[in-house]
Amino acid sequence: MVAKAADQPGVLVGQAVNTSPRPIQVSVTVAGGQNPGQVTLPAGSGDGIKSRLSPVSLGPIPQPPGALVQLEISLTPGGRHLVDVPILPPDSKLKYYNGITP
């Protein structure tokens, strides 16, 4: 998750793999949140969840960069999963996430 500050929108960055022969619908929400981000994983793929061209925006993100946020990930088919992910600033010294903003 990349976010500028607490209570601001964030962008999900990650990798998802679908080894099944069918596409999978993925819905991601900040735990307890209202606005899910949606992505479809093609069959037999290992695609990035976020690109600079098609961001998966979520929010508001309740914690600041440096903390963890709990996400609810729902897969169709596949069920519901809760995961803790780190929140990273969009302008770190690593520069990998520079320019990624909701």
C-alpha positions as a Markdown table, in Angstrom:
| # | Residue | x | y | z |
|---|---|---|---|---|
| 1 | Met | 0.0 | 0.0 | 0.0 |
| 2 | Val | 1.4 | 3.4 | -1.0 |
| 3 | Ala | -0.2 | 6.4 | 0.8 |
| 4 | Lys | 1.0 | 9.9 | 1.7 |
| 5 | Ala | -0.5 | 10.1 | 5.2 |
| 6 | Ala | -3.1 | 8.6 | 7.5 |
| 7 | Asp | -6.7 | 9.2 | 6.5 |
| 8 | Gln | -5.7 | 9.7 | 2.9 |
| 9 | Pro | -6.4 | 7.5 | -0.1 |
| 10 | Gly | -3.8 | 4.8 | -1.0 |
| 11 | Val | -2.8 | 2.7 | -4.0 |
| 12 | Leu | -2.4 | -1.1 | -3.7 |
| 13 | Val | 0.9 | -2.4 | -5.2 |
| 14 | Gly | 1.6 | -6.1 | -5.4 |
| 15 | Gln | 1.7 | -9.3 | -7.3 |
| 16 | Ala | -1.2 | -11.8 | -7.7 |
| 17 | Val | -1.0 | -15.2 | -9.4 |
| 18 | Asn | -3.8 | -17.1 | -10.9 |
| 19 | Thr | -2.8 | -20.7 | -11.8 |
| 20 | Ser | -6.4 | -21.8 | -12.5 |
| 21 | Pro | -7.8 | -22.2 | -16.0 |
| 22 | Arg | -10.4 | -19.4 | -15.4 |
| 23 | Pro | -10.2 | -15.7 | -14.7 |
| 24 | Ile | -10.6 | -14.7 | -11.0 |
| 25 | Gln | -12.3 | -11.5 | -9.8 |
| 26 | Val | -10.5 | -9.9 | -6.9 |
| 27 | Ser | -12.0 | -7.3 | -4.6 |
| 28 | Val | -9.8 | -5.5 | -2.1 |
| 29 | Thr | -11.1 | -3.3 | 0.7 |
| 30 | Val | -9.5 | -1.6 | 3.7 |
| 31 | Ala | -10.9 | -3.8 | 6.6 |
| 32 | Gly | -14.2 | -2.1 | 7.6 |
| 33 | Gly | -14.1 | 0.2 | 4.6 |
| 34 | Gln | -16.8 | 0.9 | 2.0 |
| 35 | Asn | -15.1 | 1.3 | -1.4 |
| 36 | Pro | -13.5 | -1.8 | -2.8 |
| 37 | Gly | -10.9 | -1.8 | -5.5 |
| 38 | Gln | -11.5 | -4.4 | -8.2 |
| 39 | Val | -9.2 | -6.3 | -10.5 |
| 40 | Thr | -9.6 | -9.4 | -12.8 |
| 41 | Leu | -6.7 | -11.9 | -12.9 |
| 42 | Pro | -6.6 | -13.6 | -16.2 |
| 43 | Ala | -6.3 | -17.4 | -16.3 |
| 44 | Gly | -2.8 | -18.7 | -15.9 |
| 45 | Ser | -1.3 | -15.3 | -15.1 |
| 46 | Gly | 1.0 | -13.6 | -12.6 |
| 47 | Asp | 0.2 | -10.0 | -13.1 |
| 48 | Gly | 1.0 | -6.9 | -11.0 |
| 49 | Ile | -2.1 | -5.7 | -9.1 |
| 50 | Lys | -1.2 | -2.1 | -9.8 |
| 51 | Ser | 0.4 | -0.2 | -12.6 |
| 52 | Arg | 0.9 | 3.5 | -13.0 |
| 53 | Leu | -1.7 | 3.3 | -15.8 |
| 54 | Ser | -4.5 | 1.6 | -13.9 |
| 55 | Pro | -4.2 | 2.1 | -10.1 |
| 56 | Val | -6.2 | 0.2 | -7.6 |
| 57 | Ser | -7.1 | 3.0 | -5.2 |
| 58 | Leu | -8.4 | 2.4 | -1.7 |
| 59 | Gly | -9.1 | 4.5 | 1.2 |
| 60 | Pro | -9.0 | 6.3 | 3.3 |
| 61 | Ile | -6.1 | 4.5 | 4.8 |
| 62 | Pro | -6.4 | 4.8 | 8.6 |
| 63 | Gln | -2.7 | 4.5 | 9.5 |
| 64 | Pro | 0.4 | 6.5 | 8.3 |
| 65 | Pro | 3.3 | 5.3 | 6.3 |
| 66 | Gly | 5.4 | 2.9 | 8.3 |
| 67 | Ala | 2.4 | 1.2 | 9.9 |
| 68 | Leu | 0.4 | -1.9 | 8.8 |
| 69 | Val | -3.1 | -1.8 | 7.5 |
| 70 | Gln | -5.5 | -4.8 | 7.3 |
| 71 | Leu | -7.0 | -5.5 | 3.9 |
| 72 | Glu | -9.9 | -7.7 | 3.1 |
| 73 | Ile | -9.3 | -9.6 | -0.1 |
| 74 | Ser | -12.3 | -11.4 | -1.7 |
| 75 | Leu | -11.8 | -13.8 | -4.5 |
| 76 | Thr | -14.5 | -15.1 | -6.8 |
| 77 | Pro | -14.2 | -18.0 | -6.7 |
| 78 | Gly | -12.0 | -18.4 | -3.6 |
| 79 | Gly | -13.5 | -16.8 | -0.6 |
| 80 | Arg | -12.5 | -14.0 | 1.8 |
| 81 | His | -9.0 | -13.4 | 3.3 |
| 82 | Leu | -7.6 | -10.8 | 5.8 |
| 83 | Val | -4.0 | -9.7 | 5.3 |
| 84 | Asp | -1.8 | -7.1 | 6.9 |
| 85 | Val | 0.3 | -5.0 | 4.5 |
| 86 | Pro | 2.8 | -2.3 | 5.1 |
| 87 | Ile | 2.0 | 1.3 | 4.2 |
| 88 | Leu | 4.9 | 2.9 | 2.2 |
| 89 | Pro | 5.3 | 6.6 | 1.4 |
| 90 | Pro | 5.2 | 7.6 | -2.3 |
| 91 | Asp | 8.4 | 9.6 | -2.0 |
| 92 | Ser | 11.0 | 7.4 | -0.2 |
| 93 | Lys | 14.7 | 7.2 | -0.8 |
| 94 | Leu | 14.2 | 3.9 | -2.6 |
| 95 | Lys | 12.4 | 5.8 | -5.4 |
| 96 | Tyr | 10.6 | 2.6 | -6.4 |
| 97 | Tyr | 7.2 | 4.0 | -5.4 |
| 98 | Asn | 7.8 | 7.6 | -6.5 |
| 99 | Gly | 5.0 | 8.9 | -8.6 |
| 100 | Ile | 2.5 | 6.2 | -7.4 |
| 101 | Thr | -0.4 | 8.2 | -6.0 |
| 102 | Pro | -4.2 | 7.7 | -5.9 |
